[in-house]
């Protein structure tokens, strides 16, 4: 999840396709991304979790 001046944005990993959640607060963004994930699964099926290759590690870095 990323914090921006105007709110939060969440990009879940391990899901095929583009899924994003956002909100003015951390809790709002978390609720929105959960809803987006459920919609994605309902639309495309559980195959959205079949990632090749799977994500084993994720790193966050900042560049200026």
SEPABA-758921 format. One record per atom (N, C-alpha, C): residue number from 1; atom name; y, z, x. Coordinates in steps of 0.1 Angstrom, whole numbers, always signed. Example, Ala and Ser with C-alpha at 12.3 -4.5 7.8 and 13.67 -1.06 7.14 Angstrom:
seq atom y z x
1 N -57 +78 +132
1 CA -45 +78 +123
1 C -33 +78 +132
2 N -22 +71 +128
2 CA -11 +71 +137
2 C +0 +79 +129
This chain:
seq atom y z x
1 N -12 +0 +8
1 CA +0 +0 +0
1 C +12 +0 +9
2 N +22 -7 +5
2 CA +35 -8 +12
2 C +46 -2 +4
3 N +55 +5 +11
3 CA +67 +11 +4
3 C +79 +2 +8
4 N +86 -3 -2
4 CA +98 -11 +0
4 C +110 -4 -6
5 N +122 -8 -3
5 CA +133 -1 -9
5 C +133 -1 -25
6 N +127 -11 -31
6 CA +127 -11 -45
6 C +114 -8 -52
7 N +105 -2 -44
7 CA +92 +2 -50
7 C +80 +0 -41
8 N +68 +0 -46
8 CA +56 -1 -39
8 C +48 -13 -43
9 N +41 -19 -33
9 CA +32 -30 -35
9 C +19 -27 -29
10 N +8 -31 -36
10 CA -5 -28 -31
10 C -14 -41 -31
11 N -21 -43 -20
11 CA -29 -55 -19
11 C -43 -50 -15
12 N -52 -49 -25
12 CA -66 -44 -22
12 C -74 -53 -13
13 N -82 -48 -4
13 CA -90 -56 +5
13 C -104 -57 -1
14 N -111 -67 +4
14 CA -125 -68 +0
14 C -128 -75 -13
15 N -118 -82 -18
15 CA -119 -89 -30
15 C -115 -104 -28
16 N -124 -113 -32
16 CA -121 -127 -31
16 C -110 -131 -41
17 N -100 -138 -36
17 CA -89 -141 -45
17 C -77 -133 -42
18 N -66 -135 -50
18 CA -54 -128 -48
18 C -52 -117 -59
19 N -51 -105 -55
19 CA -49 -94 -64
19 C -38 -85 -58
20 N -29 -81 -67
20 CA -17 -74 -62
20 C -13 -64 -73
21 N -8 -53 -69
21 CA -2 -43 -79
21 C +11 -39 -73
22 N +20 -35 -83
22 CA +33 -31 -78
22 C +39 -21 -88
23 N +48 -13 -84
23 CA +55 -3 -93
23 C +66 +4 -86
24 N +74 +11 -94
24 CA +85 +18 -88
24 C +81 +30 -80
25 N +69 +36 -84
25 CA +64 +48 -77
25 C +50 +44 -71
26 N +45 +53 -63
26 CA +32 +51 -57
26 C +21 +51 -68
27 N +23 +61 -78
27 CA +13 +62 -89
27 C +14 +50 -98
28 N +26 +44 -100
28 CA +27 +32 -109
28 C +20 +20 -102
29 N +22 +19 -89
29 CA +16 +8 -82
29 C +1 +9 -82
30 N -4 +21 -80
30 CA -18 +24 -80
30 C -25 +21 -93
31 N -18 +25 -104
31 CA -23 +22 -118
31 C -23 +7 -120
32 N -12 +0 -115
32 CA -11 -15 -117
32 C -22 -22 -110
33 N -25 -18 -97
33 CA -35 -25 -90
33 C -49 -23 -95
34 N -51 -11 -101
34 CA -64 -8 -107
34 C -66 -17 -119
35 N -56 -19 -127
35 CA -56 -28 -138
35 C -58 -42 -134
36 N -51 -46 -123
36 CA -53 -60 -118
36 C -67 -63 -113
37 N -73 -53 -106
37 CA -87 -54 -101
37 C -96 -56 -113
38 N -94 -47 -123
38 CA -103 -48 -135
38 C -102 -62 -142
39 N -90 -67 -143
39 CA -87 -80 -149
39 C -94 -91 -141
40 N -93 -90 -128
40 CA -99 -100 -118
40 C -114 -100 -120
41 N -120 -88 -121
41 CA -135 -87 -123
41 C -139 -92 -136
42 N -131 -89 -147
42 CA -134 -94 -160
42 C -133 -109 -161
43 N -124 -115 -154
43 CA -122 -129 -154
43 C -132 -137 -146
44 N -134 -132 -133
44 CA -143 -140 -124
44 C -156 -134 -121
45 N -159 -122 -126
45 CA -172 -116 -124
45 C -173 -108 -112
46 N -184 -101 -110
46 CA -186 -92 -98
46 C -187 -99 -85
47 N -189 -113 -86
47 CA -190 -121 -74
47 C -177 -120 -66
48 N -166 -115 -71
48 CA -154 -114 -64
48 C -155 -105 -52
49 N -166 -96 -52
49 CA -168 -87 -41
49 C -177 -93 -30
50 N -182 -105 -32
50 CA -190 -111 -22
50 C -182 -118 -12
51 N -177 -111 -2
51 CA -169 -116 +9
51 C -177 -120 +21
52 N -175 -132 +26
52 CA -182 -136 +38
52 C -172 -141 +48
53 N -170 -134 +60
53 CA -176 -122 +64
53 C -170 -110 +57
54 N -177 -99 +56
54 CA -171 -87 +50
54 C -161 -81 +60
55 N -152 -73 +54
55 CA -142 -66 +62
55 C -148 -53 +67
56 N -149 -51 +80
56 CA -154 -39 +85
56 C -143 -29 +90
57 N -132 -35 +94
57 CA -121 -26 +98
57 C -108 -33 +94
58 N -98 -25 +92
58 CA -85 -31 +88
58 C -74 -23 +97
59 N -64 -30 +101
59 CA -54 -23 +109
59 C -40 -27 +104
60 N -31 -17 +105
60 CA -18 -20 +100
60 C -9 -19 +113
61 N -1 -30 +114
61 CA +8 -30 +126
61 C +22 -34 +121
62 N +32 -31 +128
62 CA +45 -34 +125
62 C +52 -43 +135
63 N +58 -53 +131
63 CA +65 -62 +141
63 C +80 -62 +137
64 N +88 -64 +147
64 CA +103 -64 +144
64 C +108 -78 +147
